Structures are given as C-alpha cells and as structure tokens.
C-alpha cells in the first residue's frame, strides 16, 4: 500500500501477495464475530434501520469480502482487511453521512478519502494518467499489538 501525503493509504495496492488467511484465522474469525454481534445488537427487531446499523453492516460486508477474497495483510502490529468495488462503494457512501471527505492528490491519482479511526475508504476520481475514473477501496485496520502480531507471523 502506498502512503498519501496525509498518511492515508491510497490505491492502487502494490502487487505484493497478501498474507495467507491461515496465518491468522482466529483474529479474522474474532473480528467477524464482533462486527456481526455489534450489527445484530444495533438492530433489534422492532427498531428502524438507522445510519449506524447500515454502517456496521457495511463494515461487516467489507470484512467478509476481504476474508473471502484473501485481501488481508498483516504488518506485525495490525491486520488490514481490504474490500473493493460494490462493498467499498456502499461503505464509503454510508460513511458520507458522518465523515467529511478529504481530497488528496498524489502520484496514484486524485482521491476523495473518508478516514475513520485507523481505517479509511477511498474513492479514486482521477487515475495516474489524469483520466477520470470511479474506483472504490476500503482498508479496515485492526490493531493487534506487537505480542499478537509476532504470534500471527509464525
């Protein structure tokens, strides 16, 4: 992943292979379970669907896609779950109700970024060649700390 001028990771990802999912199945399952539980807890049967519920569902869908497509990277102290296309577009749009967009331009193109915590969703609107584009990606960063990070790298 490349760093933009503001520290955000901007598309495109380098061609490096993702860490095999078997390297951290417990962490991936735990994250998916936490998000699923939060989504269910946020939406009792009698409650209306609200922005928070939709956003949590978008996060859950992004995590599920990242695990299914093996778009999961581990850097020692964090796990990065990446989703693209429809799942990323959906989450990006849900975030737009609460998160301000920051426009960033770097060698990879021009982006409209929505950062939240250590995570962010990106909408690339101009590619490296200066042509208009409409690409989405979200990177959900889960900090695991050094102790767990060392164990995942085994």
MIDOSE-1310 file (N, C-alpha, C; in nm, 2 decimals, decimal comma, always signed):
residues 154
xxxx	+0,08/-0,12/+0,00/+0,00/+0,00/+0,00/+0,09/+0,12/+0,00; +0,04/+0,22/-0,07/+0,12/+0,35/-0,07/+0,06/+0,45/+0,02; +0,15/+0,53/+0,07/+0,10/+0,64/+0,16/+0,08/+0,77/+0,09; -0,03/+0,83/+0,11/-0,06/+0,96/+0,05/+0,01/+1,07/+0,13
xxxx	+0,00/+1,19/+0,09/+0,07/+1,30/+0,16/+0,01/+1,32/+0,31; -0,10/+1,27/+0,34/-0,16/+1,29/+0,47/-0,15/+1,16/+0,55; -0,08/+1,06/+0,50/-0,06/+0,93/+0,57/-0,17/+0,83/+0,54; -0,27/+0,86/+0,46/-0,37/+0,76/+0,42/-0,31/+0,67/+0,32
xxxx	-0,36/+0,55/+0,32/-0,32/+0,46/+0,21/-0,41/+0,48/+0,09; -0,34/+0,51/-0,02/-0,42/+0,53/-0,14/-0,40/+0,42/-0,24; -0,50/+0,40/-0,33/-0,49/+0,30/-0,43/-0,38/+0,33/-0,53; -0,33/+0,25/-0,61/-0,36/+0,10/-0,60/-0,26/+0,04/-0,51
xxxx	-0,30/-0,09/-0,47/-0,21/-0,16/-0,38/-0,10/-0,22/-0,46; +0,02/-0,23/-0,41/+0,13/-0,29/-0,49/+0,10/-0,44/-0,51; +0,17/-0,50/-0,60/+0,14/-0,64/-0,64/+0,18/-0,74/-0,54; +0,23/-0,70/-0,42/+0,27/-0,80/-0,32/+0,16/-0,89/-0,28
xxxx	+0,19/-1,01/-0,26/+0,09/-1,11/-0,23/+0,04/-1,08/-0,08; -0,09/-1,11/-0,06/-0,15/-1,09/+0,07/-0,10/-1,21/+0,16; -0,10/-1,18/+0,29/-0,06/-1,29/+0,38/-0,17/-1,39/+0,38; -0,13/-1,52/+0,37/-0,24/-1,62/+0,37/-0,33/-1,61/+0,49
xxxx	-0,46/-1,64/+0,47/-0,55/-1,62/+0,58/-0,52/-1,72/+0,69; -0,47/-1,84/+0,66/-0,44/-1,93/+0,76/-0,34/-1,88/+0,86; -0,27/-1,77/+0,83/-0,17/-1,72/+0,92/-0,24/-1,65/+1,04; -0,37/-1,62/+1,03/-0,44/-1,56/+1,15/-0,59/-1,59/+1,14
xxxx	-0,63/-1,71/+1,14/-0,77/-1,75/+1,13/-0,85/-1,70/+1,26; -0,78/-1,71/+1,37/-0,85/-1,68/+1,50/-0,88/-1,53/+1,50; -0,79/-1,44/+1,46/-0,81/-1,30/+1,45/-0,92/-1,26/+1,35; -0,92/-1,32/+1,23/-1,02/-1,30/+1,13/-1,16/-1,34/+1,18
xxxx	-1,17/-1,45/+1,24/-1,30/-1,50/+1,29/-1,34/-1,41/+1,41; -1,25/-1,37/+1,49/-1,29/-1,29/+1,61/-1,34/-1,15/+1,56; -1,28/-1,09/+1,46/-1,32/-0,96/+1,41/-1,46/-0,98/+1,34; -1,48/-1,08/+1,27/-1,61/-1,10/+1,20/-1,72/-1,12/+1,30
xxxx	-1,69/-1,20/+1,41/-1,79/-1,22/+1,51/-1,82/-1,10/+1,59; -1,72/-1,01/+1,62/-1,75/-0,89/+1,69/-1,84/-0,79/+1,61; -1,80/-0,78/+1,48/-1,88/-0,69/+1,39/-2,02/-0,75/+1,37; -2,04/-0,88/+1,36/-2,17/-0,94/+1,34/-2,25/-0,92/+1,47
xxxx	-2,19/-0,94/+1,59/-2,26/-0,91/+1,71/-2,31/-0,77/+1,73; -2,22/-0,68/+1,69/-2,25/-0,53/+1,70/-2,36/-0,50/+1,61; -2,36/-0,56/+1,49/-2,46/-0,53/+1,39/-2,60/-0,58/+1,44; -2,60/-0,70/+1,50/-2,73/-0,76/+1,55/-2,77/-0,68/+1,67
xxxx	-2,68/-0,64/+1,76/-2,72/-0,57/+1,88/-2,77/-0,43/+1,85; -2,72/-0,37/+1,74/-2,76/-0,24/+1,70/-2,90/-0,23/+1,64; -2,96/-0,35/+1,60/-3,08/-0,35/+1,52/-3,18/-0,45/+1,58; -3,24/-0,42/+1,70/-3,35/-0,51/+1,75/-3,46/-0,52/+1,65
xxxx	-3,54/-0,62/+1,66/-3,64/-0,65/+1,56/-3,74/-0,53/+1,54; -3,77/-0,46/+1,65/-3,87/-0,36/+1,65/-3,81/-0,22/+1,61; -3,68/-0,21/+1,60/-3,62/-0,08/+1,57/-3,61/-0,05/+1,42; -3,61/+0,07/+1,39/-3,59/+0,11/+1,25/-3,44/+0,10/+1,21
xxxx	-3,42/+0,07/+1,08/-3,28/+0,07/+1,04/-3,23/+0,21/+1,04; -3,12/+0,24/+1,10/-3,06/+0,37/+1,10/-2,92/+0,38/+1,04; -2,86/+0,49/+1,04/-2,73/+0,51/+0,97/-2,63/+0,42/+1,04; -2,63/+0,42/+1,17/-2,53/+0,33/+1,25/-2,54/+0,19/+1,21
xxxx	-2,66/+0,14/+1,20/-2,69/+0,00/+1,16/-2,64/-0,03/+1,02; -2,67/+0,06/+0,93/-2,62/+0,04/+0,79/-2,47/+0,05/+0,78; -2,41/+0,14/+0,86/-2,26/+0,15/+0,85/-2,20/+0,02/+0,91; -2,25/-0,03/+1,02/-2,20/-0,15/+1,08/-2,21/-0,27/+0,98
xxxx	-2,33/-0,27/+0,91/-2,35/-0,38/+0,81/-2,25/-0,36/+0,70; -2,22/-0,24/+0,66/-2,12/-0,21/+0,55/-1,98/-0,26/+0,60; -1,94/-0,24/+0,72/-1,81/-0,28/+0,78/-1,81/-0,43/+0,77; -1,92/-0,50/+0,82/-1,93/-0,64/+0,82/-1,91/-0,70/+0,68
xxxx	-1,98/-0,64/+0,58/-1,97/-0,69/+0,45/-1,83/-0,67/+0,39; -1,77/-0,56/+0,42/-1,63/-0,54/+0,38/-1,53/-0,64/+0,44; -1,55/-0,67/+0,57/-1,46/-0,77/+0,63/-1,49/-0,91/+0,57; -1,61/-0,94/+0,54/-1,64/-1,07/+0,49/-1,58/-1,09/+0,35
xxxx	-1,59/-0,98/+0,27/-1,53/-0,98/+0,13/-1,38/-1,00/+0,14; -1,32/-0,92/+0,23/-1,17/-0,93/+0,24/-1,13/-1,07/+0,28; -1,20/-1,13/+0,37/-1,16/-1,27/+0,41/-1,19/-1,37/+0,29; -1,30/-1,35/+0,23/-1,34/-1,44/+0,11/-1,24/-1,43/+0,00
xxxx	-1,19/-1,31/-0,03/-1,10/-1,29/-0,14/-0,95/-1,29/-0,10; -0,93/-1,32/+0,03/-0,79/-1,32/+0,08/-0,72/-1,19/+0,06; -0,80/-1,08/+0,08/-0,74/-0,94/+0,07/-0,71/-0,89/+0,21; -0,63/-0,97/+0,28/-0,60/-0,94/+0,42/-0,44/-0,94/+0,43
xxxx	-0,39/-0,83/+0,48/-0,25/-0,81/+0,50/-0,22/-0,79/+0,65; -0,11/-0,84/+0,69/-0,06/-0,83/+0,83/+0,07/-0,77/+0,83; +0,09/-0,66/+0,91/+0,22/-0,60/+0,92/+0,29/-0,61/+1,05; +0,25/-0,70/+1,13/+0,32/-0,72/+1,26/+0,24/-0,66/+1,38
xxxx	+0,18/-0,54/+1,37/+0,10/-0,49/+1,48/-0,04/-0,46/+1,44; -0,08/-0,48/+1,31/-0,21/-0,46/+1,26/-0,25/-0,55/+1,15; -0,38/-0,58/+1,14/-0,43/-0,66/+1,03/-0,51/-0,56/+0,94; -0,49/-0,56/+0,81/-0,56/-0,47/+0,72/-0,65/-0,56/+0,63
xxxx	-0,78/-0,54/+0,65/-0,88/-0,60/+0,57/-0,93/-0,51/+0,46; -0,91/-0,54/+0,33/-0,94/-0,45/+0,22/-1,06/-0,51/+0,13; -1,15/-0,42/+0,10/-1,26/-0,46/+0,01/-1,26/-0,35/-0,10; -1,32/-0,39/-0,21/-1,32/-0,30/-0,33/-1,46/-0,30/-0,39
xxxx	-1,47/-0,23/-0,49/-1,59/-0,22/-0,58/-1,72/-0,20/-0,50; -1,82/-0,29/-0,52/-1,95/-0,26/-0,46/-1,95/-0,25/-0,31; -1,88/-0,34/-0,24/-1,88/-0,34/-0,09/-1,81/-0,21/-0,05; -1,70/-0,17/-0,11/-1,63/-0,05/-0,07/-1,72/+0,08/-0,10
xxxx	-1,78/+0,08/-0,22/-1,87/+0,19/-0,26/-1,98/+0,21/-0,15; -2,04/+0,10/-0,11/-2,15/+0,10/-0,02/-2,10/+0,16/+0,12; -1,99/+0,11/+0,17/-1,94/+0,16/+0,30/-1,90/+0,30/+0,28; -1,83/+0,34/+0,18/-1,79/+0,48/+0,15/-1,91/+0,57/+0,16
xxxx	-2,02/+0,53/+0,09/-2,14/+0,62/+0,09/-2,21/+0,62/+0,23; -2,21/+0,51/+0,30/-2,27/+0,52/+0,44/-2,18/+0,61/+0,53; -2,05/+0,61/+0,51/-1,96/+0,69/+0,59/-1,99/+0,84/+0,56; -2,03/+0,87/+0,44/-2,05/+1,01/+0,40/-2,15/+1,08/+0,48
xxxx	-2,24/+1,01/+0,55/-2,34/+1,08/+0,63/-2,28/+1,14/+0,76; -2,16/+1,09/+0,80/-2,09/+1,14/+0,92/-1,95/+1,18/+0,90; -1,88/+1,13/+0,80/-1,74/+1,16/+0,79/-1,71/+1,26/+0,67; -1,64/+1,36/+0,70/-1,60/+1,46/+0,60/-1,51/+1,39/+0,49
xxxx	-1,52/+1,44/+0,37/-1,43/+1,39/+0,27/-1,31/+1,48/+0,26; -1,19/+1,42/+0,25/-1,07/+1,49/+0,23/-1,02/+1,46/+0,09; -0,99/+1,56/+0,01/-0,94/+1,54/-0,13/-0,79/+1,53/-0,12; -0,73/+1,43/-0,17/-0,59/+1,40/-0,17/-0,54/+1,38/-0,31
xxxx	-0,44/+1,44/-0,36/-0,38/+1,42/-0,49/-0,24/+1,37/-0,47; -0,20/+1,26/-0,53/-0,06/+1,21/-0,53/-0,03/+1,14/-0,66; +0,08/+1,07/-0,66/+0,13/+1,01/-0,79/+0,03/+0,90/-0,84; -0,05/+0,85/-0,75/-0,15/+0,75/-0,78/-0,28/+0,81/-0,84
xxxx	-0,30/+0,94/-0,83/-0,42/+1,00/-0,88/-0,48/+1,09/-0,78; -0,61/+1,12/-0,80/-0,68/+1,21/-0,71/-0,79/+1,13/-0,64; -0,79/+1,15/-0,51/-0,88/+1,07/-0,42/-0,97/+1,15/-0,34; -1,09/+1,10/-0,31/-1,17/+1,15/-0,20/-1,17/+1,05/-0,09
xxxx	-1,10/+1,08/+0,02/-1,08/+0,99/+0,13/-1,18/+1,02/+0,24; -1,22/+0,91/+0,31/-1,30/+0,92/+0,43/-1,24/+0,84/+0,53; -1,16/+0,90/+0,62/-1,09/+0,83/+0,73/-1,18/+0,82/+0,85; -1,17/+0,71/+0,92/-1,24/+0,69/+1,05/-1,15/+0,59/+1,13
xxxx	-1,11/+0,65/+1,25/-1,01/+0,57/+1,33/-0,88/+0,55/+1,25; -0,83/+0,43/+1,25/-0,71/+0,39/+1,18/-0,75/+0,35/+1,04; -0,88/+0,34/+1,01/-0,93/+0,29/+0,88/-0,97/+0,40/+0,79; -0,99/+0,36/+0,66/-1,04/+0,47/+0,56/-1,10/+0,40/+0,44
xxxx	-1,18/+0,47/+0,37/-1,23/+0,43/+0,24/-1,19/+0,54/+0,14; -1,16/+0,49/+0,02/-1,11/+0,58/-0,08/-1,19/+0,57/-0,21; -1,21/+0,69/-0,27/-1,28/+0,70/-0,40/-1,18/+0,77/-0,49; -1,12/+0,69/-0,58/-1,03/+0,75/-0,68/-1,11/+0,80/-0,79
xxxx	-1,10/+0,93/-0,82/-1,17/+1,00/-0,92/-1,09/+1,04/-1,04; -0,96/+1,04/-1,03/-0,86/+1,06/-1,14/-0,75/+0,96/-1,12; -0,72/+0,89/-1,23/-0,61/+0,79/-1,22/-0,47/+0,85/-1,24; -0,37/+0,77/-1,25/-0,23/+0,82/-1,26/-0,21/+0,89/-1,39
xxxx	-0,28/+0,86/-1,49/-0,27/+0,92/-1,63/-0,35/+1,05/-1,64; -0,43/+1,08/-1,54/-0,50/+1,20/-1,54/-0,65/+1,18/-1,60; -0,68/+1,06/-1,62/-0,82/+1,02/-1,67/-0,92/+1,01/-1,56; -1,04/+1,05/-1,58/-1,15/+1,03/-1,48/-1,17/+0,89/-1,46
xxxx	-1,19/+0,85/-1,34/-1,22/+0,71/-1,30/-1,32/+0,71/-1,18; -1,37/+0,59/-1,15/-1,47/+0,58/-1,04/-1,44/+0,45/-0,97; -1,33/+0,45/-0,89/-1,29/+0,33/-0,82/-1,30/+0,35/-0,67; -1,34/+0,24/-0,60/-1,35/+0,24/-0,45/-1,27/+0,14/-0,39
xxxx	-1,22/+0,17/-0,27/-1,15/+0,07/-0,18/-1,16/+0,11/-0,04; -1,18/+0,02/+0,05/-1,17/+0,05/+0,19/-1,07/-0,04/+0,26; -0,99/+0,01/+0,35/-0,89/-0,06/+0,43/-0,94/-0,05/+0,57; -0,98/-0,16/+0,63/-1,02/-0,17/+0,77/-0,90/-0,22/+0,85
xxxx	-0,85/-0,13/+0,93/-0,73/-0,16/+1,01/-0,77/-0,20/+1,15; -0,72/-0,33/+1,19/-0,75/-0,38/+1,32/-0,61/-0,39/+1,39; -0,59/-0,30/+1,49/-0,46/-0,31/+1,57/-0,46/-0,43/+1,65; -0,36/-0,52/+1,64/-0,35/-0,64/+1,72/-0,23/-0,63/+1,82
xxxx	-0,15/-0,53/+1,82/-0,04/-0,52/+1,91/+0,08/-0,60/+1,87; +0,19/-0,57/+1,93/+0,31/-0,65/+1,90/+0,31/-0,79/+1,94; +0,26/-0,82/+2,06/+0,26/-0,96/+2,11/+0,18/-1,05/+2,02; +0,06/-1,01/+1,98/-0,02/-1,09/+1,90/+0,03/-1,09/+1,75
xxxx	+0,08/-0,97/+1,71/+0,14/-0,96/+1,58/+0,25/-1,05/+1,56; +0,34/-1,07/+1,66/+0,45/-1,17/+1,65/+0,40/-1,31/+1,63; +0,29/-1,34/+1,71/+0,23/-1,48/+1,70/+0,17/-1,50/+1,57; +0,11/-1,40/+1,51/+0,05/-1,42/+1,37/+0,15/-1,44/+1,27
xx	+0,27/-1,39/+1,28/+0,37/-1,40/+1,18/+0,44/-1,54/+1,18; +0,41/-1,62/+1,28/+0,48/-1,75/+1,29/+0,45/-1,84/+1,17
